[in-house]
Each structure stands twice: as structure tokens, then as C-alpha cells.
Amino acid sequence: MRKIRWIASILAFAVCHEFALGQEYYVQETNPPDAVAPSADLQTRVEQLEAALRNSETRLETLEGATAPPKDKEKPKYPTLTMSGVFQADAVMFNQTDASREAYGEIQSGADFRRARLGAKGSVSDAMDYFMQMDFGFFGRPTFTDLWVDFKDATPFGTLRVGQWKQPFSLEVVSSFRYTTFMERSSLFQAFTPFRHLGFGIYDHSQDENSTWALSYFRTGQDQYGSSLSTDGGNGLAGRLTHLGWWDCQGTEYLHLGVGYFLNAPPDGRVRFRTVPEIYVGEFGLPAGEPVGSSGIPIHSAAFGTPFFVDTGLLTDTSLVQTVGPEMLWVHGPLSVQSEFMGTYVDSGPKENGFLYGSYMQVGYFLTGEHRPYDRKAGAIDRVMPFDSVSKKGGIGAWELAARWSYLDLTDRQIQGGELQDLTVGLNWYINPYCKAVFNYIHAWADSRPIRNGVIVGQDMISSQTDAFGMRLQIDF
């Protein structure tokens, strides 16, 4: 270091000395009439010396910076906060056959906000994360959705989570609705899966991110505010294992395999299996005959919307319900194939024991060449990233064609819930990573008992067909 500074000092002295000689020469020679400018060689030497000096000074500063002790990194400030939000504006229209009207009455078309959510996510320490989210468009407005805290790496098997969240069962459940292919999940979702419940569980992934596992205990039968009252039953377990059969380095080709298990001891021994036809639109209103209160302003307390197409009715004296669900997702560039099967054994006394089941398969293809991304740490579907998002400069976004067939059988022995098949065809326009427009056509074949406002009003099965057309605009951030 001292040697470099010594050299720099000598160079500086040399430059000054040469420059002074040049100036003296120039002054002495300017008075005579035949004066000439300083020689070109001298000027060149001065410029070379100045450049060498600058280079030495730069090296000196670099070495001083390299040998200086590193500054202490600023400690992160807790708690941290990241806001999130999403809304989905839907319009749905139905076309019914006479048999469909006989089975369900007149199904109303309409428009609504399917979801309107605000969330806050962050950390309160380096070992604790949190998430809070409310939905202002669902039943109960506003409604709790996710409210949980994570204690990171608190157990030998991974992170401990406490609160309410989507329980570890089914690829459709753990994948966000923001990234699903169709407007609604398959008919298996509402009939068989646990979805959101209050409880605690653990989850983690392998070091190479090829496998995930999760296990949780929770209360079943809760309302939309996370509450559940029952001294007889009301307990559940859910677990899920996933593995990547293969994965290319860019994530455009992979095979996801998984299996889930759901054990339910329903509260007070009561359980019910039913579903809508993979599309929903509704509104809140005042039930007929209800008073409007002293203010004279009606307080909307009931939801009216797309009816259940199959329904077992309330099954009593049910001790246990066990559901197993294998799952698969194969992505090969723009092509994706996804499928799940769910089988449910109902232990509900000698007359109502039964095995109910269902499955779906869907195919999607990106016309613009994108692929369906995958979150390896969660074993779930991720956000689509268009190659050419729509902007002021142009762009066409990403376009995807998709089709899904699903089958649900809720009839076995004394359980007479009916059968439902749905064919859904969709066109998705991903305008940018955070905005998409969805167009769905659904054709439903059903064998069911007549249902009015969620109540089974007859025992004879009716075979019917119903068409539905849906459109959605979604913004999320």
C-alpha cells in the first residue's frame, strides 16, 4: 500500500515538473515574433503521465476498499407487511330443459362479485410469518378466509402452522383459485374436500424440492367465521404427499404425482354431500316474510343462487368419513393434463353405509406457447407468465384453450344423492400476469331428486340436462 502511494507521489511530482518546464518554455518563446507552440512530444508526455496518475489513484482506492473491514449488515426491521388483493367480476347465464326446470325450478341468470379479498402477509420475526385475509364478496360479508401464523422449522418435520387455512388435501384445494384453469373447481371439490378449517399442522419439502408433505388436525363443521361447537365429533385429520416424477431445468416439462387422505368425525354425527354444477352466481336477500327491522331497511341475511344439482340430504349417526384422493399433473410445454380421483367411505350405521366417489380429467393448451408453472415448495399450481403481456406498446397476452370432464356418484345402498356429469370448455386470456379474462361453457347431465332452495322436495330421480355460460374478469396483486 505504501509503495503504491509512493509511486503515485512521484508521478504527481513528475507531471507538475514537466508541466512547469513547458509553461516556462512557452512564456520565454511567446515574446519573440517567431514564437512557436510547445512541442507535440511534450504535450503527449504530459497526457500520458496524467493518465498514469489517474490509474494509480483508482487502484489505490480499490485496494483500500478491499482491505477495509466490512460494514455490518442492517438487521431487518420487524414486523414486515405486504398487502394483497383480488376481485372476480362474473356474469352467468343458464339454459334449461323442461326436465331441468322440474328438478331445480327456474335457475336465475345474473352477475356478481364471486370474490373480493384483501390480505396482509409478512413476518413478525425471523422465525415467524403470518397471513390475514378477508373476503367481502362471499357468504357473511365480510368472511374470514385465511388467518394463520407459521413457526418456521419449529418441528423435526418442518414448519408448524396454527390458524385457519386450506387443509392439505387435493391439488385443486392447495392451488390458489387465482391460478385455476376454470371459473370453478371440479364437482369433487365441494362434495368431498375439507378446504378451510381452524386447526394446526406441519408442512415441509425435501432439499431438492422434488417432494412435499403436510399433516394437520382441525375442527370440522365450522361456519364461515371459523367457529365450531360440538362435544360429539367435529374433529378431522388431513395429510398429503407429493413427488415430482421428473422435472426439466426450465420447469416447462414435469410430472406431479400426489395422494391425500381426509379423516372426518363429523360434529353430532351429521354429514352431507352435495355440489353445484361447476358454476355459481348468487345474491344476498331477505327471506320471504322476514321483518325489515325498526329502521325499515332490509338487512340481507340469506344467499340465493345456483342450486345444488346432487344432494344426499343430511346423513345422521355418522361416526366416520374417510376420503382418499390420488392426483396427477403432467405438463409438456404448452400442453397440460390434470386429473384427480376421490373415494369416500361413509360409516353411518347399517342402513346408510356407503362408498361415494368421483373423478375429473382436464386438458389445457396454450396457443401462444406458454406453460403452466409449478410451485415446487408447495406442490401446487403457480401463476401463468405471458410471453407478451398487453401494454400501450402492443402485446397479445397468453391464450389458453381447455376442457374438463367430471363425474360424481353420490348414490350407494341407502344413500340416494344422485349422479352428475359435467363437461366444461374454457377459453382463458391472460392479459398480463395479474389480470385474466375467462370464458366457460358448462353442460351438465344429472340424475337427482328434485331440489328447491337447498331442500329435497321429492324422492323420485329426475334425469335432466342444463347449459351454463360464464364470463369472468379477474385482477389480483
N, C-alpha and C positions, 0 to 999 in steps of 0.2 A: 504494500500500500504506500509506504514512504517513498519507494523507488518510483512509483508512478507519479506521485506528486512532484518529486524532484525533476523528473523528465519534463513534466508539464511546465514547471517554473523556467527551466532552461529554454524550452520552446517559446514561452512568452517573452523572455528577455531577448531572444534572437529576433523575434518578429518586431519588437519595439526598436531594437538597434538598427535593423535593416531598414525599417520604415523611416527612422530619423536620418540615416545617411541619404536615403532617397530624397527626403524633403530638403536637406542641406544642398544636395546637388542641384535640385530643381530651383532653389532660391538663387544660388550663385549664377546659374546659367540663364535666368529669365531676363536680366538687365541688358546683356549684350543684344544687339539687333539680330544676331544669327543664332538665338537660343533655340534649343530643341527640347522635346518632352523626355521624361525619364525613359530609360531603355525598356523594351518589351521583356527582356530576360529578367530584369529586376522585379517588374510587376508580377510576372509569373511566379517567381520565387516567394514573394510576399503572400500571394494567394495560396500557394502550397503549404507554407508554414501556418497560415491561419486555419486551413482545413485540418492539418495535423493536430493543432491545438484543440480544436473543437472535438475531434475524435478522441483525444486523450481525456478530455473532461467528461465526455459521455461514458467512457469505460470506467472512469473513476467513480462516477455516480452509480453505475450499475453494480460495481463491486461493493461499494458501501451499502447499497440496498440489500445485496445478497448476504452480507455478513452481519447486518443489523438484526437484533433479536426480533422474532415475530410478534406482532401485536396480538393481544388477547382478543379472541372472537367474542362478539357481543352475544350475550345469552338471550335466547328467545324470550319474548315477553308473553306471559300468560295472564288471563285466558285469551285464546285466539278465536276469531269469528269469521265465518264465511256464509253469506246469505245465498239461498237458492229459491227458485220458484218455478212454477209450471201452470199453464192452464190449457184446457182442451175444450174447444167450442164445437159442438156436434149438431148435426141435422140428420134425422132419421125418418124414413117413410116406409109404411107397410102395405102389402097387397095380400089379401086373404081369400082363400076359397070358402065356400059355404061350410064345409066341414071345420075349417079353422075358426069361423065365427061361432059355430056350435060348441066348439071345445073351449074357446077363450073369450067369447064375446068380441066386441069391436075393439081392436088394438089401435090405440091412438098414435098417430104420427106427431112429430114435434121437433123441438130444438132445446138444447140445454147446455150448461157447462158441466161436462162429465167430471172434471176435476178442476180445482183452483187452489193451489197449495203454495204456502210459504214455509221455508225451513231455515234453520240455523245450525251450522255444523262447525266443530272446532276442537280445540284441546284446552283442558284446564291445567295440565301438567305434561311432562314428557312421557308419563305413563298412563294418562287418562284422556280419552276422547269422548265426545258427546254428540248427539243429534236430536233435534226437536223439530217436528213438522206438524202443521195443522192444515186441514182441508176445509175450504169454505164452500165447496160445491157438492159435498156428499151428505148422506143422511145425518141429521143432527146439527148441521151448520152452526158453528164450526165443529169439526170432528178431529179427535186425536188420530194420527196415523203412526208415525214413528216417534218414540220417546225413549231413548236408551243412553247408557253410558258404558264405555268399554274400558276394562282394566287390562292394558296390553301386557301379554306374556305373563299373566298372573298365575297360570297353572302350568304343569308339565305338558299339557296337551294344547296350549295356545291361549288366546285372549278370552277373558271372561266378560260376557255381556249381560247386563241387567236392565230390564225395562220392557218395552213393547216394540216388536219388530216382526218382520216376515220370517216365520219359522222355517227351519232348514228342511224343506220337502218340495221336490218338483223344480225343474228348470224354469217353468213358467212363473212359479212363485218367487224364486230368488232373483230373477231377472226383472229389472225395473220396467214398469209399464211404458216408460219413455222410449224404450228400445224394442218393444214387441212389434211383431210384423203386422198384426191386425188390430182393429179397433178394440176388440175384447179378447181376453184369453179364451181357451177352448172350453167346452161344456164340462170337462172333467174338473176344472178349477173350482167352480162354485159348489159342485156336488161333493167333492172328496177331500180337498186340501185344507190344512189348518189355517193358513195365511197368518194374519197378525194376532198376537196374543201377548199377555203380560207374563213374564217369567224370567228365567236366567239360563244361560247356556255357554258353551265353549266352541270356538272355531279356530282353524288354522290351515296352513297349506305346507306342502313339502318344500324343501330348499330349492329344488329345481322347478318348482311351480307347476309340476305335472299332475299333482293330486291335491284334493282338498277334503276336509272332514269337518263335521259340525254335529253337535248334540245339544238338545235343550229340554228343559222341563217348564211347563206353563199351565196356566188356568184356561180351561175351555168354557165355551158357552157365554163369553162375556158380551157386553153391549159395546156400542161404538165409542164409549168413553173409557174403555179399559177396565171396567168393573165387572166382577163376577161373584155372586153369592150362592154358595151351596155347601152343605155339610155332607151331602151324599154324592160322591163323584165330583166331576168338574176338574179333573186332572188329565194332563196329556204329556206325552213324550214324542219327540221328533228327532230323526237323525238322517244324515245324508253323506254319502261318499261319492267322489267323482275322480275320474282319471282321464288323462289325455292319451288315447291310443297312439296318436302321432301328432306332431306339430312341426311345421316348417319354420325356418328362422324369421320369416316375414309375417307369419300369422295369417297368411291367406289360404292355407290348407291345413286342416286339423280334423281330428275325430274326438268328440267328447262323449264319454260314457259315464253313467251315474246310476245310483239307486237310492231311494228314500224309504223311510219307514215311519209311520204315524200310528201311535197308540193313544186311543181316546177312551177315558172312563167318563162318559157324559154326565153333566150335572142332573141329579134327581133321576137318572136312568132314562132320560128323554133325548132323542136324536131325530133328525130329519134330513133327507137328501132331496135336493131339487136344484133346478137351474133355469136360467133364461136362455133363449136361442142364440147366444154369442153376439148379441146386440142389445143395447139398452138406451132408452130415453125416458125421462120422467120429470115430474114436477112435485112441489110440495103444496098441499092444500088443506082445507078444513073438512073433516069428515061430515057427512050429511047429518043434520040435527044437532051438531055441537054448538054451544053458545059462543058468542064472539067476545065475551068479557064486558066489563063496565065501560071500557073505552069505546066500544063499538067497532074496534079494528080487529079483524080476524088474525089469530096467531097460527100460522101454518104448522101443523103438528103431524101430518101424515104424508107419506110419499105415494104417489100414483104414477105408474109407468108400465113398461113392458112386462107382461105376466110371466110366471114360471110356466114352462111348457111341459115339464115332467115333475112329479112330486110324489114322494112316498107317503106323505102325511106324517104325523107325529108318531114315532115308534116309542113305546113305553117299556119299562122293565128291561132296558138295555144295559147290560153290565160292561161290555167292552166292544169297541170297534177298532179293528186293525186294518191298516191300509199299507200296501206295498206298491212302489212305483218305480220301475226302471225307466231310464231316459237316454236319449241319444241325439246328438247334433253333429252332422257331417258338413263341412264347408270345403268346397273345392273352387277357389277363386270366386267368381260371381254367383255360383250355384250353392244353395244350402238346402239340406234335408234335415228336418227335425221331427222327432216322434217321442211319445210317451204312452205308457200303459199303466193303469191303476186298477188294482183289485182290492175290494173291501169286504172283509168278513164281519158280519153283524151278529153278535151274540145277544139275542134279545128274547130269550125264552124259547120253548119248544115250538111255538107256532110262528114266531117272527124271525127265527134264524134265517140267514140268507147270505148269498155271495153276490155282490153287485160289482160291476166293472165297466170300464170304458177305455177308449184309446183314441189317439189322433195322429195324423201324419200331415205334415205341411212341406211344401216346396217353394222356394223363392229364387228368383234370378234377377240380378242387377243388369239392366240393359246398357248401362253406362260403364260397366266394368268393375265397380267397387265390390267389396266383400263384406260379410257380416263379422264384425270384430268380436273378440272374446276376452273376458277378464279372467286371467289365469289364477289370480289370488282368490277370487270368489267362486269360480266355476260357473260363470253367468255370462249372458249376452251383454255386449257393450255398445257404445254409441257409433252409429254409421258416420263416416267422414267422407263427404262427396269430394271427388277429384276437382270439380269445377263449380264452386258454390255460386249462386246467383248474386250479382252485385251490380253497381252502376256501370261497371265496365263490361258487363255481359255475364256469361255463365249459364249453364242449364241445370245445375244441381245433379242429384243422383236419382235415377228412376228404377223402380223395382216392381216386377210382377210376381204375384204369389197366389197360392191356392192351398186350402186346407180341407180335409175331410175328417170328421169326428163322429164317434159312435158312443152312446151311453145307454146302458141297460140297468134300470132300477127295478127290475121285476125278478123275483125268485121266491118260490113257495108262497107264503102268506103276504110277502111284501109286494105290493102292486103299484110301483111308481111309474111304470111306463118305459118306453124306449124312444130315443131321439137320435136322429142323424142330421148333421149339418154339413153343407157344402158352402164354403166361403171362398170368394175370389176377390183379390185386392190389387190395387194399384197405389203405390207409395211414391210420393215426390218429396225427396229430401232437399229442400231449398238451400239449406246450409246445415252445419252440424246441430243447430239448436232450433230449427224450425222445419216442420214437415206437414204435408197435406196428405190425407188418407182417404181412399175411396173403396168401399166394401159393398159387395153383393152377397147376401146370405139366402140360401134356400134350405128350409127345414122340413124334414119328414118326421112326424111324431105320432105315436100311439099312446094316448094318455086318457085319464079320466077328466071330465070337464072341470075347469078351474075358473073361479071368479074372485078377483081381488085377494088372491092368495089362499082361498078356501076351496077345497074339493067339494063339488056340489052333486056329484053322481058317481056311480060305481062301474058303469059300462065304458069300456075303452072306445075311443074315437080315433080313427086314422085321419090325419089332416096334413095339409101342406101349406106353408106360409113363405112369402118372399119379403125380404127387407133390403132397403138401400140406405147406406150410411155414408156421411162425409164428415171429416174432422180436420180442423186446423189446430196444430199444437205448437206452442212456444215454451221452451224450458231453458233455464240457465243455472 
